[in-house]
């Protein structure tokens, strides 16, 4: 089994994949989320892992759009605690530093720490682990990267300061994607996407199919419906399994009132 | 009256401000959305204009978060058609071009056009009009910018090709912010933000306060509640005016079941 992820080795996505499937799984670094979806879609990888949501920054909207464009199934999820670390070349001291490289999101999440070091110039990078690789390969001894401790180990770099994130309640929810669903009786959660006629009360009616059956809604996300300004696709996560009759009835009911409905997975 | 906007002169936000208040309004360019909110909050500007949503890219999440952090009121909105243009130094020909500069969102929205010009290297810029200013001031005769025709006029540059966006259904919804609300009997729309107890059926109950009174929901957006992973603030737009008793009753009802509620404005 080979699992694709976006970023360089040591990325939080790779750590999440190993937490689900163990250390021995073969992980494949890819340059973009789009490529993760494409390689699973065309069968060159058996599965892929992508972040869907961070507890501070919110939804990763691009991946919601990619879920709709590719017909893959969500088969598992994991919530990964994100701890950011200041990583430097071995022997580097804080006083040597003039730059700090990382993904813009990670730089933002370490804002409190960085505001106490105004002399550090922030350099955006496309990836946290990629920033460690970059300062390593380019021998930037005046630069630090912000990434996981595992990225520091992988590239033989040194953690100068651990846990520099502003808010410790920093979690990212990753999902595993496959081409074909694997029905699981133990699945506790189902994700769907649907669209509605643009009529008063439509969203309320669509959510009533769950409330009327005591099914708990866990998340709702809306994304623009291209070609119809100010109309939306709704992405809903709810408690339950599509093999459970109560959930099946709710989905059948939703089919009656929606213009489009797809189950993204039970996991 | 002075209205602040993010970006350089010629930005789509400035065009939207002039569409609402006329050509004679004094507009103030600012480097960030945060500064637009801050300058209105501290009274140094009477109002500000920010984009909240694009019909292709979706919500501008940062501005939703800033709405919560600053206690400003939405007093007006305008939906602005976005047309992107390829802008160059006067006399420049297409064959001279090696680079194209613009905001990453604008580059993405012109993907179809740009995919037919693979020799053009894409250079991200923090602002569309700012990209025109940049190639002008730096005399980059081998570079084009993507921005409004108005930005081309302002900086005495030339539109080489008009309307290069991939999807013509490209609109951005801008809102005007003030420190103090201005109750208007003509307001047709109200925006609120609220949070709920994390119990089954909570979201459904909160939307029922509108459905039970035949009030039409126009938009729902969820943003993470910091410190409580996987709980959310809900931003809802609905048809109606807070001075209308039916809407006031709905909001009183929502107060009963929410843990937090703020009216962002009727406009």
HADDOCK unambig.tbl for C-alpha pairs under 7 A between the chains (distance, minus, plus):
assign (segid A and resid 55 and name CA) (segid B and resid 224 and name CA) 5.93 0.50 0.50
assign (segid A and resid 55 and name CA) (segid B and resid 226 and name CA) 6.97 0.50 0.50
assign (segid A and resid 55 and name CA) (segid B and resid 229 and name CA) 4.91 0.50 0.50
assign (segid A and resid 55 and name CA) (segid B and resid 230 and name CA) 6.15 0.50 0.50
assign (segid A and resid 56 and name CA) (segid B and resid 224 and name CA) 5.99 0.50 0.50
assign (segid A and resid 56 and name CA) (segid B and resid 226 and name CA) 5.80 0.50 0.50
assign (segid A and resid 57 and name CA) (segid B and resid 224 and name CA) 6.98 0.50 0.50
assign (segid A and resid 58 and name CA) (segid B and resid 223 and name CA) 5.92 0.50 0.50
assign (segid A and resid 58 and name CA) (segid B and resid 224 and name CA) 5.40 0.50 0.50
assign (segid A and resid 169 and name CA) (segid B and resid 227 and name CA) 5.64 0.50 0.50
assign (segid A and resid 169 and name CA) (segid B and resid 229 and name CA) 6.74 0.50 0.50
assign (segid A and resid 200 and name CA) (segid B and resid 216 and name CA) 4.92 0.50 0.50
assign (segid A and resid 200 and name CA) (segid B and resid 217 and name CA) 6.94 0.50 0.50
assign (segid A and resid 201 and name CA) (segid B and resid 211 and name CA) 5.88 0.50 0.50
assign (segid A and resid 201 and name CA) (segid B and resid 216 and name CA) 6.09 0.50 0.50
assign (segid A and resid 201 and name CA) (segid B and resid 217 and name CA) 6.95 0.50 0.50
assign (segid A and resid 204 and name CA) (segid B and resid 207 and name CA) 6.32 0.50 0.50
assign (segid A and resid 204 and name CA) (segid B and resid 208 and name CA) 6.88 0.50 0.50
assign (segid A and resid 204 and name CA) (segid B and resid 211 and name CA) 6.72 0.50 0.50
assign (segid A and resid 207 and name CA) (segid B and resid 204 and name CA) 6.33 0.50 0.50
assign (segid A and resid 208 and name CA) (segid B and resid 204 and name CA) 6.87 0.50 0.50
assign (segid A and resid 211 and name CA) (segid B and resid 201 and name CA) 5.86 0.50 0.50
assign (segid A and resid 211 and name CA) (segid B and resid 204 and name CA) 6.72 0.50 0.50
assign (segid A and resid 216 and name CA) (segid B and resid 200 and name CA) 4.89 0.50 0.50
assign (segid A and resid 216 and name CA) (segid B and resid 201 and name CA) 6.07 0.50 0.50
assign (segid A and resid 217 and name CA) (segid B and resid 200 and name CA) 6.94 0.50 0.50
assign (segid A and resid 217 and name CA) (segid B and resid 201 and name CA) 6.95 0.50 0.50
assign (segid A and resid 220 and name CA) (segid B and resid 222 and name CA) 6.99 0.50 0.50
assign (segid A and resid 221 and name CA) (segid B and resid 221 and name CA) 6.60 0.50 0.50
assign (segid A and resid 221 and name CA) (segid B and resid 222 and name CA) 6.39 0.50 0.50
assign (segid A and resid 222 and name CA) (segid B and resid 221 and name CA) 6.41 0.50 0.50
assign (segid A and resid 223 and name CA) (segid B and resid 58 and name CA) 5.96 0.50 0.50
assign (segid A and resid 224 and name CA) (segid B and resid 55 and name CA) 5.94 0.50 0.50
assign (segid A and resid 224 and name CA) (segid B and resid 56 and name CA) 6.03 0.50 0.50
assign (segid A and resid 224 and name CA) (segid B and resid 58 and name CA) 5.41 0.50 0.50
assign (segid A and resid 226 and name CA) (segid B and resid 55 and name CA) 6.96 0.50 0.50
assign (segid A and resid 226 and name CA) (segid B and resid 56 and name CA) 5.81 0.50 0.50
assign (segid A and resid 227 and name CA) (segid B and resid 169 and name CA) 5.65 0.50 0.50
assign (segid A and resid 229 and name CA) (segid B and resid 55 and name CA) 4.95 0.50 0.50
assign (segid A and resid 229 and name CA) (segid B and resid 169 and name CA) 6.76 0.50 0.50
assign (segid A and resid 230 and name CA) (segid B and resid 55 and name CA) 6.15 0.50 0.50
